[in-house]
Amino acid sequence: MKVLPLLLALGLAQVAFADDNDDRPVEKKIEKAAGAKSMSLERVSAVVDNTVILESEVVQRAAPLLAEATEPTDPQAKLRLWRTTFRKALDQMVEEQLIIDAATEAKLEVNDDEVQQAIEQVKRQQKLTDKQLESALALQGTTVAQYKKDVRRQFLRLRAVNVLVRPRVQVSEDEVKAKYEKLSGQSAVVTEVHIRHILVPLPDKPTPADVESARHKAGDLVSRVRAGEDFVGLAKQLSADAQTKGSGGDLGWYKRGELPTEWEEILFAMGAGEVRGPIQGPRGLHVFQLVENKSESVRPFAEVKDQLKEQLFQDEMEKQTKVWLQELRKRAHVEVKM
């Protein structure tokens, strides 16, 4: 089984929690950053069948997500960002628990040797001794025992998807041939794209007015670039993506299959220097610019058959996993308390 990144605990931001009687909104608890003393917080954020998800756990999960986002200066926008991020983290945790419950029901297990092998792999990759790993985890407010538990749960989720979803996915020879014929109808196939973007943010539950305002802003940006303004300069000034605005919105190179399907269809059809938008994303609306692309002539079917089949398989796995999660949620008792 392919091992996904296992630096769960190593990547967590240290978060200070309030006491049980603290009535501050969650964004204030998230804002109180690393370095302060950690205290108990036992508010319930969600219940998934017999499992309780505590607010303190969600705050910890949300902290690194917030660290990656651009923090608006407007207090109301800042509040919306915190709430959106908190809900995103909670939704992730609910889905993960649904998968764990499904794995338990199917009597799937992960043994101690598998967990230890995964941890040894992390230590080799990060060049850590046992003592260094223990110290790194302690800085994040956790222990080796808890880290092993997190790794076991991640393995179990992967195993559940592999065992319970994979059998639903079948890719026929005809589907592979149809994909090839579609590609071979082009004189050359774009294989990689180098893109930049400007993010225009939307709140978690945007009103029609929010969407219209964001679309107007994105459309205005497209017009300004097409009229001759520098995309890089606009991205540095106006993009809401903290990770890329400093580099002018540069997202780097992407191969086919590495972008959401709806984005890939648009971006791989663009010409160098072309600007498109607004394009919907999970964090808002995007304006994209294609910096350059790489293309190659279509190779014979026999040479690309396995690669095309794998692409189709991964696309279908993603779709079927979403359907499966929806089915799990309908069958389970899920109560979100926020």
Secondary structure, 3 states (H helix, E strand, C coil): CCCCCCCCCCCCCCCCCCCCCCCCCHHHHHHCCCCCCCCCCCCEEEEECCEEEEHHHHHHHHHHHHHHCCCCCCHHHHHHHHHHHHHHHHHHHHHHHHHHHHHHHCCCCCCHHHHHHHHHHHHHHHCCCHHHHHHHHHHCCCCHHHHHHHHHHHHHHHHHHHHHCHHHCCCCHHHHHHHHHHHHCCCCEEEEEEEEEEEEECCCCCCHHHHHHHHHHHHHHHHHHHCCCCHHHHHHHHCCCHHHHCCCCEEEEEECCCCCHHHHHHHCCCCCCCEEEEEEECCEEEEEEEEEEEEECCCCHHHHHHHHHHHHHHHHHHHHHHHHHHHHHHHCCEEECC
